[in-house]
């Protein structure tokens, strides 16, 4: 992801959630792709984790954390359980804000039309119509 898009998504998170530091970002809300950083994005140790694909976490005696993903893979990170779960919760907040906003905007209403009605259609930005492929 280029920096312009990254900072744009970071700014979007700030607008929706007021999170400014270690902010999660929405890569593709429709595909449930929300990621959060383990550290500040400017640190080389920073790892970005997908909120959707995390199955569980386990704190080790040394204070590190094992993160298990739904595909069976696991990774050991130098992050406290508290910090990790805080990042997960912040990402869940972002996800909820996106989903609530999408519900408030509503879904476009589709209407099926035949060839005879085509001349009566208004521009798509006013209404959206579904036309069968064979009739176009």
SERO-4910 file (N, C-alpha, C, O; in steps of 0.05 Angstrom, whole numbers):
BEGIN
 pado doro    nc1    nc2    nc3   cac1   cac2   cac3    cc1    cc2    cc3    oc1    oc2    oc3
  Unk    A     17    -23      0      0      0      0     18     25      0     37     26     16
  Unk    A     13     43    -18     29     67    -18     22     86      5      0     83     17
  Unk    A     40    104     11     37    121     35     12    138     33     -1    143     53
  Unk    A      5    148      9    -18    166      7    -44    151     16    -60    161     31
  Unk    A    -46    126      6    -70    110     14    -69    103     43    -89    104     57
  Unk    A    -45     96     53    -43     89     81    -51    113     99    -67    109    117
  Unk    A    -41    136     93    -48    159    110    -77    167    107    -90    177    125
  Unk    A    -88    162     83   -117    167     79   -134    149     96   -154    157    108
  Unk    A   -126    123     97   -141    104    113   -137    110    143   -156    107    159
  Unk    A   -113    118    150   -108    126    178   -125    150    186   -136    150    208
  Unk    A   -128    169    168   -144    192    173   -174    184    175   -189    196    191
  Unk    A   -182    165    158   -210    155    160   -216    142    186   -237    146    198
  Unk    A   -196    127    197   -199    116    224   -202    138    244   -219    136    262
  Unk    A   -186    158    242   -187    180    261   -215    194    261   -225    201    282
  Unk    A   -226    198    237   -252    211    235   -274    194    247   -292    205    261
  Unk    A   -273    168    243   -294    150    253   -292    144    283   -312    142    297
  Unk    A   -267    140    292   -263    130    319   -248    148    338   -248    144    362
  Unk    A   -236    169    327   -219    188    343   -194    174    354   -181    185    372
  Unk    A   -186    152    342   -161    138    349   -139    151    333   -140    153    308
  Unk    A   -118    160    347    -96    174    333    -69    158    334    -53    161    316
  Unk    A    -65    142    354    -39    128    357    -44     98    354    -63     87    365
  Unk    A    -26     86    340    -28     57    334    -56     51    323    -68     31    331
  Unk    A    -65     67    305    -92     65    294    -95     41    275    -78     37    258
  Unk    A   -117     26    278   -123      5    259   -132     18    233   -140     41    232
  Unk    A   -131      3    211   -140     13    185   -158     -7    172   -156    -31    176
  Unk    A   -177      3    156   -195    -14    140   -183    -15    112   -183      5     97
  Unk    A   -174    -39    104   -164    -43     77   -188    -46     58   -190    -33     37
  Unk    A   -206    -64     66   -231    -69     50   -253    -78     69   -255   -102     75
  Unk    A   -269    -60     78   -291    -68     96   -309    -89     85   -319   -106     99
  Unk    A   -315    -88     58   -332   -108     46   -321   -136     48   -336   -155     50
  Unk    A   -294   -138     49   -281   -164     51   -272   -170     80   -257   -189     84
  Unk    A   -281   -154     98   -273   -156    127   -243   -155    131   -232   -169    148
  Unk    A   -230   -138    116   -201   -135    118   -195   -110    135   -192    -88    124
  Unk    A   -192   -114    160   -185    -93    179   -159   -102    192   -157   -125    202
  Unk    A   -139    -85    192   -113    -92    203   -106    -73    226   -114    -49    226
  Unk    A    -90    -83    245    -80    -66    266    -50    -71    271    -41    -93    267
  Unk    A    -36    -49    279     -7    -52    284     -2    -61    312    -17    -55    331
  Unk    A     20    -76    315     28    -84    342     44    -63    356     44    -61    381
  Unk    A     57    -45    341     72    -22    351     65      2    334     48     -1    316
  Unk    A     77     24    339     74     47    321     84     39    294    104     25    291
  Unk    A     69     47    273     76     39    245    104     48    237    115     37    218
  Unk    A    116     67    251    142     77    244    165     59    255    188     63    247
  Unk    A    158     41    272    179     23    283    182     -2    266    163    -13    256
  Unk    A    207    -10    262    213    -33    245    201    -59    257    197    -78    242
  Unk    A    197    -60    283    186    -84    295    156    -87    291    144   -107    298
  Unk    A    143    -66    280    114    -66    277    105    -88    258    116    -91    236
  Unk    A     86   -103    267     73   -124    250     43   -115    247     31   -106    266
  Unk    A     32   -119    223      4   -113    219    -12   -139    219     -5   -158    204
  Unk    A    -32   -141    235    -47   -166    238    -76   -162    228    -88   -141    233
  Unk    A    -87   -182    216   -115   -181    206   -134   -188    229   -132   -210    240
  Unk    A   -152   -170    235   -171   -174    257   -188   -200    252   -192   -215    271
  Unk    A   -197   -204    228   -214   -226    221   -201   -253    224   -214   -273    232
  Unk    A   -175   -255    218   -162   -281    217   -149   -290    243   -136   -311    244
  Unk    A   -151   -275    264   -140   -283    290   -160   -301    304   -183   -295    308
  Unk    A   -150   -324    312   -166   -344    326   -164   -341    356   -183   -340    371
  Unk    A   -138   -339    366   -134   -337    395   -106   -326    400    -90   -322    383
  Unk    A   -102   -320    426    -75   -311    435    -69   -324    462    -88   -330    477
  Unk    A    -44   -328    467    -35   -340    492    -11   -326    502      9   -323    488
  Unk    A    -12   -318    527     11   -304    540     31   -325    549     24   -345    562
  Unk    A     56   -320    544     78   -337    552     90   -327    578     85   -304    586
  Unk    A    105   -344    592    117   -336    617    136   -312    614    139   -296    633
  Unk    A    149   -310    591    168   -287    587    153   -261    580    167   -241    575
  Unk    A    127   -261    580    111   -237    574    105   -233    545     89   -216    538
  Unk    A    116   -250    527    110   -248    499     83   -262    494     70   -273    512
  Unk    A     74   -261    469     48   -272    462     49   -289    438     64   -283    419
  Unk    A     35   -311    438     32   -328    415      4   -322    403    -16   -323    417
  Unk    A      4   -314    378    -21   -308    363    -26   -332    345     -9   -339    328
  Unk    A    -50   -343    347    -58   -365    329    -79   -355    310    -98   -341    317
  Unk    A    -75   -362    284    -93   -353    263   -112   -376    255   -107   -399    261
  Unk    A   -134   -369    242   -154   -389    235   -143   -410    215   -155   -431    212
  Unk    A   -121   -404    201   -110   -424    182    -91   -443    196    -78   -460    182
  Unk    A    -88   -441    222    -71   -459    237    -43   -448    242    -28   -459    259
  Unk    A    -34   -427    228     -8   -415    233     -8   -400    259    -29   -391    269
  Unk    A     16   -396    270     19   -381    294     44   -364    292     63   -370    277
  Unk    A     45   -342    308     68   -325    308     73   -316    337     54   -312    352
  Unk    A     98   -313    344    105   -304    371    113   -274    368    130   -267    352
  Unk    A    100   -258    385    106   -229    384    114   -218    411    104   -228    432
  Unk    A    131   -199    411    139   -185    436    119   -163    441    125   -139    437
  Unk    A     96   -171    451     75   -152    457     60   -163    481     56   -187    483
  Unk    A     51   -146    499     36   -156    522      8   -163    514     -3   -153    494
  Unk    A     -4   -181    529    -31   -190    523    -50   -166    525    -69   -163    509
  Unk    A    -46   -148    545    -63   -125    548    -61   -106    524    -82    -98    514
  Unk    A    -37   -101    514    -34    -84    491    -47    -97    466    -60    -83    450
  Unk    A    -43   -123    462    -54   -137    439    -84   -136    440    -97   -129    420
  Unk    A    -96   -142    463   -125   -142    465   -137   -114    462   -159   -110    452
  Unk    A   -122    -94    471   -131    -66    467   -132    -60    437   -151    -47    427
  Unk    A   -111    -69    422   -111    -64    393   -134    -79    379   -146    -69    361
  Unk    A   -139   -103    388   -162   -118    378   -188   -103    382   -205   -101    364
  Unk    A   -192    -93    406   -216    -79    413   -220    -53    397   -242    -46    389
  Unk    A   -197    -39    393   -198    -15    377   -206    -21    348   -221     -6    335
  Unk    A   -196    -44    338   -203    -52    311   -232    -60    309   -245    -55    289
  Unk    A   -242    -73    330   -270    -81    331   -288    -55    330   -309    -55    318
  Unk    A   -279    -35    344   -293     -9    344   -294      3    316   -315     12    307
  Unk    A   -271      2    302   -270     12    275   -289     -3    257   -304      8    241
  Unk    A   -289    -29    260   -306    -47    244   -335    -40    248   -351    -38    229
  Unk    A   -343    -37    273   -370    -30    281   -378     -3    269   -401      0    259
  Unk    A   -360     16    270   -366     43    259   -371     41    229   -390     54    219
  Unk    A   -355     26    215   -358     23    186   -385     10    180   -400     19    163
  Unk    A   -391    -12    194   -416    -27    189   -440    -10    196   -460    -11    181
  Unk    A   -439      5    218   -462     23    225   -466     44    204   -489     50    196
  Unk    A   -444     55    194   -446     76    174   -458     65    148   -474     78    135
  Unk    A   -450     41    141   -460     28    116   -490     23    119   -505     27    100
  Unk    A   -499     14    143   -527      9    147   -544     35    145   -566     35    135
  Unk    A   -533     56    156   -547     82    155   -549     93    127   -569    106    120
  Unk    A   -530     87    110   -531     96     82   -551     80     66   -561     90     46
  Unk    A   -557     56     75   -577     40     61   -565     26     37   -544     33     27
  Unk    A   -581      8     26   -573     -7      2   -589      4    -21   -612     12    -18
  Unk    A   -577      5    -45   -591     15    -68   -614     -4    -75   -612    -28    -71
  Unk    A   -636      7    -84   -659     -9    -92   -657    -15   -122   -653      3   -138
  Unk    A   -659    -40   -129   -657    -48   -157   -685    -54   -168   -702    -65   -154
  Unk    A   -689    -47   -193   -714    -52   -206   -708    -66   -233   -691    -56   -248
  Unk    A   -721    -88   -239   -717   -102   -264   -734    -88   -285   -758    -83   -281
  Unk    A   -722    -83   -309   -737    -70   -331   -733    -86   -356   -713   -100   -359
  Unk    A   -753    -84   -374   -750    -97   -400   -743    -76   -421   -741    -52   -415
  Unk    A   -739    -85   -446   -730    -66   -467   -750    -44   -472   -742    -21   -479
  Unk    A   -775    -49   -469   -796    -28   -474   -793     -5   -454   -800     18   -460
  Unk    A   -784    -11   -430   -782      9   -409   -756     25   -409   -753     45   -395
  Unk    A   -737     16   -426   -710     28   -426   -711     58   -431   -696     73   -419
  Unk    A   -729     67   -449   -730     96   -455   -740    113   -432   -736    137   -432
  Unk    A   -752    100   -413   -763    115   -390   -743    117   -367   -748    129   -346
  Unk    A   -720    104   -370   -701    103   -348   -688    130   -344   -682    145   -363
  Unk    A   -684    138   -319   -670    162   -312   -641    156   -308   -634    132   -306
  Unk    A   -624    176   -306   -595    171   -302   -590    154   -276   -605    156   -257
  Unk    A   -569    137   -277   -563    118   -255   -558    132   -229   -562    120   -208
  Unk    A   -549    157   -229   -543    170   -204   -568    178   -189   -567    184   -165
  Unk    A   -591    177   -202   -617    182   -188   -628    156   -178   -638    155   -155
  Unk    A   -628    135   -194   -638    109   -187   -621     88   -201   -608     94   -222
  Unk    A   -619     65   -191   -604     43   -203   -624     22   -213   -642     14   -198
  Unk    A   -620     12   -237   -638     -8   -248   -622    -33   -256   -599    -31   -264
  Unk    A   -635    -55   -252   -623    -81   -260   -634    -89   -287   -659    -90   -290
  Unk    A   -617    -94   -306   -626   -103   -333   -613   -130   -338   -590   -134   -333
  Unk    A   -630   -149   -347   -619   -176   -353   -599   -174   -376   -602   -159   -395
  Unk    A   -578   -190   -373   -555   -188   -392   -564   -193   -421   -555   -179   -439
  Unk    A   -582   -212   -426   -591   -219   -453   -608   -197   -466   -611   -197   -490
  Unk    A   -618   -179   -450   -635   -158   -460   -620   -132   -467   -632   -114   -478
  Unk    A   -595   -131   -461   -580   -106   -466   -570   -105   -494   -557    -86   -502
***
